[in-house]
Amino acid sequence: MSCAQLMGSCFPWRLGTVAPRHLSAYGRRISVRFCSSGLTLDKISRAAVDRIIRVDHAGEYGANRIYAGQMAVLGRTSVGPVIQKMWDQEKDHLKKFNELMVAYRVRPTILMPFWNVVGFALGAGTALLGKEGAMACTVAVEESIAHHYNNQIRALMEEDPEKYNELLQVIKKFRDEELEHHDIGLEHDAELAPAYAVLKRLIQAGCSVAIYLSERI
């Protein structure tokens, strides 16, 4: 039995209630409150939910760092407000997954420091190619994330859409917003970026590797 499964079997209270008080490692009593949910921890697939929330949290964190890098280069240009608006939505996504990680007791990937650096470097690097480069990056990344979200939605729907309804609603909403970002990138001349097709393939290959690693590590 995994650590997550053991925790799920030992703490069967419903999310949205206050957990019994426990001693911390320092002997102090602590209490944990989980966000409202219709799920009980012993009725969900812990391994599946852990994997989904961990990788989605990492993805939204990486997206935030990409937009931060783009804003560092293009924030004062005419496209700055467009990038800022997309970044603000990504901040909301990350905030929600931070909450879900606490609610479902999921640990983040150990690669977070790496995604911090790589995400910012990717955002700034493509922005140095100009507005078109930044938008090409947005198209590539958001297309990858939307595809990944669609795979998660399909898997949860096949298993039990009612049981995973809360998580499904979150993922569907964020998937739709990522697709909006994708379309915004195309509207702002992403396809005019230098070597657009090659750049897009390289970025999406990197996204695939990041998803694979973040799910597992």
SEDOTOR-182499 format. One record per atom (N, C-alpha, C): residue in three letters; x, y, z. Coordinates in steps of 0.05 Angstrom, whole numbers, padded with zeros to 5 digits, always signed. Example, Ala and Ser with C-alpha at 12.3 -4.5 7.8 and 13.67 -1.06 7.14 Angstrom:
BEGIN
ala+00264-00114+00156/ala+00246-00090+00156/ala+00264-00066+00156/ser+00257-00045+00142/ser+00273-00021+00143/ser+00258+00001+00157/
// end
This chain:
BEGIN
met+00017-00024+00000/met+00000+00000+00000/met+00018+00025+00000/ser+00011+00044-00018/ser+00027+00068-00020/ser+00021+00086+00004/cys+00039+00106+00008/cys+00034+00126+00029/cys+00008+00140+00026/ala+00002+00148+00001/ala-00024+00162-00004/ala-00047+00145+00002/gln-00046+00118-00006/gln-00068+00100+00000/gln-00071+00096+00030/leu-00049+00094+00044/leu-00050+00090+00073/leu-00063+00114+00086/met-00056+00138+00077/met-00068+00162+00088/met-00098+00163+00083/gly-00106+00154+00058/gly-00134+00154+00051/gly-00150+00135+00068/ser-00138+00112+00075/ser-00153+00092+00091/ser-00154+00100+00120/cys-00133+00114+00129/cys-00132+00122+00158/cys-00148+00147+00164/phe-00154+00163+00144/phe-00167+00188+00149/phe-00192+00190+00131/pro-00213+00176+00138/pro-00237+00174+00120/pro-00257+00196+00122/trp-00250+00219+00135/trp-00270+00240+00137/trp-00274+00253+00110/arg-00297+00266+00107/arg-00304+00278+00081/arg-00289+00305+00078/leu-00282+00311+00053/leu-00271+00337+00048/leu-00292+00358+00054/gly-00283+00381+00064/gly-00301+00402+00072/gly-00307+00402+00101/thr-00295+00383+00116/thr-00298+00381+00145/thr-00271+00387+00157/val-00271+00391+00183/val-00246+00396+00197/val-00236+00369+00206/ala-00212+00363+00199/ala-00200+00338+00207/ala-00194+00338+00237/pro-00193+00314+00250/pro-00186+00313+00278/pro-00158+00326+00282/arg-00154+00335+00306/arg-00129+00349+00312/arg-00107+00328+00316/his-00083+00334+00305/his-00061+00316+00307/his-00036+00331+00317/leu-00016+00315+00326/leu+00009+00327+00335/leu+00027+00330+00311/ser+00039+00354+00309/ser+00059+00358+00288/ser+00085+00344+00297/ala+00105+00346+00279/ala+00131+00334+00286/ala+00144+00347+00310/tyr+00135+00371+00317/tyr+00146+00386+00339/tyr+00129+00384+00364/gly+00109+00367+00363/gly+00092+00362+00387/gly+00069+00381+00390/arg+00066+00400+00371/arg+00044+00419+00373/arg+00020+00407+00359/arg-00004+00414+00370/arg-00028+00404+00357/arg-00035+00421+00333/ile-00042+00408+00311/ile-00049+00422+00287/ile-00076+00411+00277/ser-00091+00427+00263/ser-00115+00417+00250/ser-00114+00425+00221/val-00127+00409+00204/val-00126+00413+00176/val-00155+00415+00165/arg-00160+00435+00149/arg-00187+00439+00137/arg-00184+00435+00107/phe-00201+00419+00096/phe-00201+00414+00067/phe-00223+00430+00054/cys-00219+00437+00028/cys-00238+00452+00013/cys-00263+00435+00009/ser-00285+00448+00003/ser-00311+00434+00000/ser-00309+00415-00024/ser-00319+00391-00020/ser-00320+00371-00042/ser-00340+00350-00035/gly-00351+00337-00055/gly-00370+00316-00050/gly-00356+00289-00049/leu-00330+00288-00050/leu-00316+00263-00050/leu-00307+00255-00022/thr-00307+00229-00017/thr-00293+00219+00006/thr-00267+00206-00003/leu-00246+00209+00012/leu-00220+00200+00003/leu-00218+00170-00002/asp-00235+00155+00011/asp-00233+00126+00007/asp-00249+00116-00017/lys-00262+00134-00032/lys-00278+00126-00055/lys-00265+00136-00082/ile-00242+00147-00081/ile-00229+00156-00105/ile-00203+00140-00110/ser-00195+00140-00135/ser-00169+00127-00141/ser-00147+00145-00133/arg-00134+00140-00111/arg-00114+00158-00101/arg-00091+00161-00120/ala-00082+00139-00133/ala-00060+00141-00151/ala-00066+00159-00175/ala-00090+00156-00186/ala-00098+00172-00209/ala-00100+00201-00202/val-00114+00207-00180/val-00117+00235-00172/val-00091+00248-00164/asp-00073+00233-00150/asp-00047+00244-00144/asp-00032+00252-00169/arg-00032+00234-00189/arg-00018+00238-00214/arg-00029+00262-00229/ile-00055+00264-00230/ile-00068+00286-00245/ile-00062+00313-00232/ile-00066+00315-00206/ile-00063+00340-00193/ile-00033+00348-00193/arg-00015+00329-00189/arg+00013+00335-00189/arg+00022+00347-00216/val+00015+00334-00237/val+00025+00342-00263/val+00011+00368-00272/asp-00015+00371-00265/asp-00029+00396-00273/asp-00018+00420-00257/his-00012+00416-00232/his+00000+00437-00216/his+00027+00445-00228/ala+00043+00425-00236/ala+00069+00431-00248/ala+00065+00446-00274/gly+00046+00438-00290/gly+00041+00450-00316/gly+00032+00479-00313/glu+00014+00485-00294/glu+00005+00512-00290/glu+00028+00529-00278/tyr+00044+00517-00261/tyr+00067+00532-00251/tyr+00086+00539-00273/gly+00092+00520-00291/gly+00109+00525-00314/gly+00098+00547-00332/ala+00072+00546-00337/ala+00059+00566-00354/ala+00062+00594-00341/asn+00059+00595-00315/asn+00063+00621-00301/asn+00091+00632-00305/arg+00111+00614-00304/arg+00138+00623-00307/arg+00144+00631-00336/ile+00131+00618-00355/ile+00134+00625-00383/ile+00124+00654-00388/tyr+00100+00659-00377/tyr+00088+00686-00381/tyr+00104+00707-00366/ala+00116+00699-00343/ala+00133+00718-00329/ala+00157+00725-00346/gly+00169+00705-00359/gly+00191+00711-00377/gly+00184+00728-00400/gln+00160+00723-00411/gln+00151+00740-00434/gln+00146+00768-00425/met+00135+00772-00402/met+00129+00799-00392/met+00155+00814-00386/ala+00175+00799-00377/ala+00201+00812-00371/ala+00213+00825-00396/val+00207+00813-00419/val+00218+00824-00444/val+00199+00842-00459/leu+00173+00834-00459/leu+00153+00849-00475/leu+00132+00864-00459/gly+00136+00865-00433/gly+00115+00877-00416/gly+00109+00906-00423/arg+00129+00921-00433/arg+00124+00949-00439/arg+00118+00954-00469/thr+00114+00933-00484/thr+00107+00936-00512/thr+00076+00935-00516/ser+00067+00938-00540/ser+00039+00938-00545/ser+00025+00912-00539/val+00040+00890-00540/val+00028+00864-00535/val+00029+00857-00505/gly+00041+00874-00489/gly+00043+00869-00460/gly+00016+00864-00447/pro-00004+00881-00451/pro-00030+00876-00439/pro-00043+00849-00446/val-00038+00840-00471/val-00049+00815-00480/val-00036+00792-00464/ile-00010+00793-00462/ile+00004+00772-00447/ile-00004+00773-00417/gln-00006+00797-00406/gln-00014+00800-00378/gln-00041+00787-00372/lys-00060+00791-00391/lys-00087+00780-00387/lys-00086+00750-00386/met-00070+00738-00404/met-00068+00708-00404/met-00053+00699-00378/trp-00033+00714-00370/trp-00019+00707-00346/trp-00037+00708-00321/asp-00054+00728-00320/asp-00073+00730-00298/asp-00090+00705-00296/gln-00099+00695-00318/gln-00115+00670-00317/gln-00098+00647-00308/glu-00073+00646-00317/glu-00056+00624-00308/glu-00051+00626-00278/lys-00050+00650-00267/lys-00047+00653-00238/lys-00070+00641-00224/asp-00094+00645-00235/asp-00118+00633-00223/asp-00118+00602-00224/his-00108+00592-00246/his-00105+00563-00249/his-00087+00552-00228/leu-00064+00565-00225/leu-00044+00555-00206/leu-00055+00557-00177/lys-00069+00578-00171/lys-00081+00581-00145/lys-00100+00558-00139/lys-00116+00551-00158/lys-00135+00529-00155/lys-00121+00502-00150/phe-00100+00497-00166/phe-00086+00472-00162/phe-00070+00472-00136/asn-00061+00495-00126/asn-00050+00496-00100/asn-00070+00487-00079/glu-00095+00496-00082/glu-00116+00489-00063/glu-00122+00459-00065/leu-00123+00448-00089/leu-00129+00420-00093/leu-00107+00402-00082/met-00082+00412-00083/met-00060+00396-00072/met-00063+00393-00042/val-00072+00414-00029/val-00077+00412+00000/val-00101+00395+00006/ala-00123+00399-00010/ala-00148+00384-00005/ala-00144+00354-00008/tyr-00128+00346-00028/tyr-00125+00318-00034/tyr-00098+00307-00023/arg-00084+00324-00009/arg-00058+00316+00003/arg-00039+00304-00018/val-00034+00319-00039/val-00016+00311-00060/val+00010+00327-00058/arg+00032+00313-00060/arg+00058+00327-00059/arg+00064+00338-00087/pro+00078+00360-00088/pro+00086+00371-00115/pro+00109+00354-00126/thr+00113+00357-00152/thr+00137+00344-00164/thr+00162+00356-00153/ile+00182+00339-00151/ile+00208+00349-00141/ile+00223+00366-00161/leu+00212+00367-00185/leu+00224+00382-00207/leu+00216+00411-00208/met+00201+00420-00188/met+00191+00448-00188/met+00214+00469-00191/pro+00236+00466-00178/pro+00258+00486-00182/pro+00267+00487-00211/phe+00268+00463-00223/phe+00277+00461-00251/phe+00257+00475-00269/trp+00231+00470-00266/trp+00211+00482-00282/trp+00210+00513-00278/asn+00217+00522-00255/asn+00219+00550-00249/asn+00238+00564-00268/val+00262+00552-00270/val+00283+00563-00287/val+00277+00559-00317/val+00270+00535-00324/val+00265+00529-00352/val+00241+00544-00363/gly+00219+00546-00347/gly+00196+00561-00356/gly+00202+00590-00362/phe+00216+00603-00343/phe+00223+00631-00347/phe+00241+00635-00371/ala+00261+00617-00374/ala+00280+00619-00396/ala+00266+00615-00423/leu+00246+00597-00424/leu+00232+00592-00449/leu+00215+00617-00456/gly+00202+00628-00436/gly+00185+00652-00441/gly+00202+00675-00450/ala+00224+00681-00436/ala+00241+00703-00443/ala+00255+00699-00470/gly+00264+00674-00474/gly+00279+00668-00498/gly+00262+00671-00523/thr+00237+00661-00522/thr+00220+00664-00546/thr+00211+00693-00549/ala+00208+00707-00527/ala+00200+00735-00529/ala+00222+00752-00542/leu+00247+00744-00539/leu+00269+00758-00551/leu+00268+00756-00582/leu+00253+00737-00592/leu+00248+00735-00621/leu+00227+00754-00630/gly+00215+00769-00611/gly+00194+00788-00617/gly+00167+00777-00609/lys+00147+00794-00614/lys+00119+00786-00607/lys+00112+00759-00620/glu+00120+00755-00644/glu+00113+00731-00659/glu+00125+00706-00645/gly+00149+00709-00636/gly+00162+00686-00622/gly+00148+00679-00596/ala+00140+00700-00581/ala+00126+00695-00555/ala+00099+00682-00561/met+00085+00691-00582/met+00059+00679-00588/met+00062+00651-00599/ala+00083+00646-00613/ala+00088+00619-00622/ala+00092+00600-00599/cys+00106+00609-00579/cys+00109+00594-00554/cys+00083+00589-00541/thr+00066+00609-00539/thr+00040+00607-00527/thr+00023+00586-00542/val+00023+00587-00568/val+00007+00568-00584/val+00017+00539-00578/ala+00043+00535-00579/ala+00054+00509-00575/ala+00048+00498-00547/val+00052+00514-00527/val+00048+00505-00499/val+00018+00500-00493/glu+00002+00519-00501/glu-00027+00517-00495/glu-00040+00494-00510/glu-00031+00489-00534/glu-00041+00466-00549/glu-00034+00440-00535/ser-00009+00438-00525/ser-00001+00414-00511/ser-00016+00411-00485/ile-00020+00432-00470/ile-00035+00431-00445/ile-00064+00423-00450/ala-00077+00435-00470/ala-00104+00428-00476/ala-00107+00399-00484/his-00089+00389-00500/his-00089+00361-00508/his-00086+00343-00483/his-00068+00351-00465/his-00064+00335-00440/his-00089+00336-00423/tyr-00102+00359-00420/tyr-00127+00361-00405/tyr-00149+00344-00418/asn-00150+00343-00444/asn-00170+00326-00457/asn-00166+00297-00451/asn-00141+00288-00450/asn-00135+00260-00443/asn-00144+00254-00414/gln-00140+00273-00396/gln-00149+00269-00368/gln-00179+00269-00366/ile-00192+00286-00381/ile-00222+00287-00380/ile-00232+00260-00391/arg-00221+00250-00412/arg-00230+00225-00424/arg-00226+00202-00404/ala-00204+00202-00390/ala-00198+00180-00371/ala-00217+00181-00348/leu-00222+00205-00337/leu-00240+00207-00314/leu-00269+00201-00322/met-00277+00209-00345/met-00304+00204-00355/met-00308+00174-00358/glu-00288+00160-00368/glu-00291+00131-00372/glu-00292+00116-00346/glu-00278+00127-00325/glu-00278+00113-00300/glu-00304+00118-00284/asp-00310+00144-00279/asp-00335+00150-00264/asp-00339+00180-00264/pro-00354+00191-00282/pro-00357+00221-00284/pro-00370+00233-00259/glu-00388+00218-00246/glu-00400+00229-00221/glu-00380+00231-00198/lys-00365+00210-00195/lys-00345+00209-00173/lys-00324+00230-00176/tyr-00317+00237-00200/tyr-00296+00257-00204/tyr-00307+00283-00215/asn-00332+00289-00209/asn-00345+00312-00221/asn-00330+00338-00215/glu-00322+00342-00189/glu-00309+00367-00182/glu-00283+00371-00198/leu-00267+00351-00199/leu-00242+00353-00213/leu-00247+00356-00243/leu-00266+00343-00254/leu-00273+00346-00282/leu-00281+00374-00289/gln-00297+00387-00272/gln-00306+00414-00278/gln-00282+00433-00278/val-00263+00429-00260/val-00239+00446-00259/val-00223+00443-00285/ile-00218+00418-00292/ile-00201+00412-00315/ile-00215+00422-00341/lys-00241+00419-00344/lys-00255+00428-00368/lys-00254+00458-00370/lys-00258+00472-00348/lys-00256+00502-00349/lys-00229+00511-00357/phe-00208+00499-00345/phe-00181+00508-00351/phe-00173+00500-00380/arg-00183+00477-00389/arg-00178+00468-00417/arg-00189+00489-00436/asp-00213+00498-00431/asp-00225+00518-00449/asp-00209+00545-00449/glu-00199+00553-00426/glu-00184+00577-00424/glu-00157+00574-00438/glu-00145+00551-00436/glu-00119+00546-00450/glu-00124+00547-00481/leu-00146+00537-00490/leu-00152+00539-00519/leu-00157+00568-00527/glu-00168+00584-00510/glu-00171+00613-00515/glu-00143+00626-00519/his-00125+00618-00501/his-00097+00629-00504/his-00085+00620-00530/his-00089+00595-00537/his-00079+00585-00563/his-00089+00602-00586/asp-00115+00608-00586/asp-00127+00623-00608/asp-00116+00652-00608/ile-00112+00663-00584/ile-00101+00690-00582/ile-00073+00691-00594/gly-00058+00670-00589/gly-00031+00669-00601/gly-00032+00669-00631/leu-00050+00654-00642/leu-00053+00654-00672/leu-00062+00681-00682/glu-00080+00694-00668/glu-00090+00720-00676/glu-00068+00741-00675/his-00048+00736-00659/his-00026+00756-00657/his-00001+00747-00671/asp-00005+00734-00693/asp+00017+00728-00712/asp+00037+00708-00703/ala+00029+00688-00688/ala+00047+00667-00679/ala+00060+00653-00703/glu+00045+00649-00724/glu+00055+00634-00747/glu+00075+00649-00764/leu+00079+00675-00757/leu+00100+00691-00770/leu+00127+00690-00756/ala+00128+00675-00734/ala+00153+00672-00719/ala+00174+00658-00736/pro+00200+00665-00732/pro+00221+00651-00748/pro+00220+00621-00743/ala+00220+00606-00765/ala+00220+00576-00764/ala+00197+00566-00745/tyr+00173+00577-00750/tyr+00150+00571-00733/tyr+00145+00542-00729/ala+00145+00526-00750/ala+00138+00498-00749/ala+00159+00483-00732/val+00184+00489-00736/val+00206+00476-00721/val+00205+00484-00692/leu+00201+00510-00687/leu+00199+00520-00659/leu+00176+00507-00644/lys+00153+00505-00658/lys+00130+00493-00645/lys+00135+00464-00638/arg+00147+00449-00657/arg+00153+00420-00651/arg+00172+00417-00628/leu+00192+00434-00627/leu+00212+00432-00605/leu+00199+00437-00578/ile+00183+00458-00577/ile+00170+00466-00552/ile+00151+00444-00543/gln+00136+00433-00562/gln+00117+00412-00554/gln+00130+00386-00546/ala+00153+00380-00558/ala+00169+00357-00549/ala+00178+00361-00521/gly+00186+00385-00514/gly+00194+00391-00487/gly+00171+00389-00468/cys+00147+00398-00476/cys+00123+00395-00460/cys+00117+00366-00454/ser+00119+00349-00474/ser+00114+00321-00470/ser+00132+00308-00449/val+00158+00316-00451/val+00177+00306-00431/val+00170+00316-00403/ala+00163+00342-00401/ala+00157+00354-00376/ala+00132+00340-00363/ile+00112+00335-00380/ile+00088+00321-00370/ile+00095+00293-00360/tyr+00110+00278-00375/tyr+00117+00251-00367/tyr+00132+00251-00341/leu+00152+00268-00338/leu+00168+00269-00313/leu+00152+00279-00289/ser+00136+00300-00293/ser+00121+00311-00271/ser+00100+00293-00260/glu+00089+00275-00276/glu+00069+00256-00267/glu+00082+00236-00248/arg+00107+00230-00252/arg+00120+00207-00239/arg+00140+00214-00218/ile+00151+00238-00218/ile+00172+00245-00199/ile+00163+00266-00179/
// end
